[in-house]
Amino acid sequence: MASPDFTLSAGPVTVTARTLAALGKPILYHYDPEFLTAFERTQGKVAQVFRTTNDIVLMQGEAIVGLEGALRSLITPGMHVLNLVQGVFGKGTGYWITDFGAVLHEIEVGYDDAVSPAQVEAYLDLHPEIQMVCLVASETPSGTVTDVAAIGPLCRDRGILSYVDTVSGVLGMPWETDEWGLDLCVAGAQKCLGGPPGVALISVSQRAWDAMYANPAAPRDSYLSLIDWKEKWLGGRRFPYTPSVSDINGLESALDQALEEGVDAVVARHEDAAAVTRAGATAMGLTLWAKSETFASACVTSIRLPDDIDNVRVRDHAREVYGVMLSHGQGAGNLVRLSHMGPTAGGLYSIVGLAALGRTLVDLGMQLDVGAGLEQALAVLSTQRN
Ligand SMILES: *Cc1c(COP(=O)(O)O)cnc(C)c1O
């Protein structure tokens, strides 16, 4: 099968020509002074995007390596951890928490809903034994966000550690690591940043380092060890293992582009694209997955499908017939996702996604007014541009 004309998936995303060119640069020895400088510069640029003065660790591997390594490092057997579940990734975090030996507490809501700061506050009031809160900032498989701006400070003010999966959160929503007092954040390069899949971007507060050092179960001399990165790389300029030189080059280029545009402007571009997409989808007769637009994510719009139309079939049909790669529900429910993430957040990409999805669903038997949806989406886009 030919390559798709448009990749509008929820990560890995389409990357710019400039990022592709950076990925094609010569591969240097990882101890070449030029690469060492590039690696350090890239860390600094991640810190700018995260808005933090905390240490930045760039672990080689998809974001999962950072999420697992960090959680294993922070969980001391028997500690009490509160996990917030409103989607697939939050649910998975809970399995890890139990697996790594902690006592799991959970607040779980439907995957079309969001855990509220008030729920978290009430739970923490009742359970002073909680030592860490785990949350997912942006549940990409269902397109909902959590109110990290409120929950982060709640944890900090009580001296509770926070562990945040922000793989699709950073640049897809306003983000303030330090202002919100977030101890451990993990982002991916291949989501809103528009970089290559293959690097986990992690910020670690001093409190989080202290917790890891106090933890006899924290991995050391292991691919999953954050302490190795702290001691060998941050402390001694020795890599625990060879980083992918090309991925770092691609990541730095994507960071440059984000910083040149401005972090706030990138976030606003995602929010604008989401507004266009939601307006178009509802105007053609589709139903949004998120119960309320107040927590619908800015990087991906999830659409609820009728029971008799399967989400995988929708994704495959749009790809085969219209050459547009969308994302299915990834187990979150019978939904399909129009992604507006990284370089595809903005301009006519949302119109392409809406056209492909709308016509696919008509082909599969739904009654929709695709034209009315596209008209409405273009009307919203036009007001943003003029
Ligand atoms: C993409 C993503 C990850 C990384 O998981 P993969 O299954 O490797 O894509 C983790 N958390 C969230 C919220 C994500 O969007």
The ligand as a Tripos MOL2 file, in Angstrom:
@<TRIPOS>MOLECULE
LIG
   15    15     1     0     0
SMALL
NO_CHARGES

@<TRIPOS>ATOM
      1 C1          1.9990    8.4840   23.6160 C.3       1 LIG1
      2 C2          1.7650    8.4000   25.0700 C.ar      1 LIG1
      3 C3          2.5650    7.6020   25.8840 C.ar      1 LIG1
      4 C4          3.6170    6.7130   25.2860 C.3       1 LIG1
      5 O1          3.0280    5.5040   25.0120 O.3       1 LIG1
      6 P1          3.0770    4.6700   23.6720 P.3       1 LIG1
      7 O2          2.1250    3.5630   23.9280 O.co2     1 LIG1
      8 O3          4.4690    4.2220   23.4790 O.co2     1 LIG1
      9 O4          2.6280    5.5910   22.5670 O.co2     1 LIG1
     10 C5          2.3500    7.6090   27.2360 C.ar      1 LIG1
     11 N1          1.3900    8.3830   27.8000 N.ar      1 LIG1
     12 C6          0.5870    9.1630   27.0540 C.ar      1 LIG1
     13 C7         -0.4560    9.9840   27.7240 C.3       1 LIG1
     14 C8          0.7560    9.1980   25.6730 C.ar      1 LIG1
     15 O5         -0.0210    9.9800   24.9060 O.3       1 LIG1
@<TRIPOS>BOND
     1     1     2 1
     2     2     3 ar
     3     2    14 ar
     4     3     4 1
     5     3    10 ar
     6     4     5 1
     7     5     6 1
     8     6     7 2
     9     6     8 1
    10     6     9 1
    11    10    11 ar
    12    11    12 ar
    13    12    13 1
    14    12    14 ar
    15    14    15 1
@<TRIPOS>SUBSTRUCTURE
     1 LIG1         1 GROUP 0 **** ****
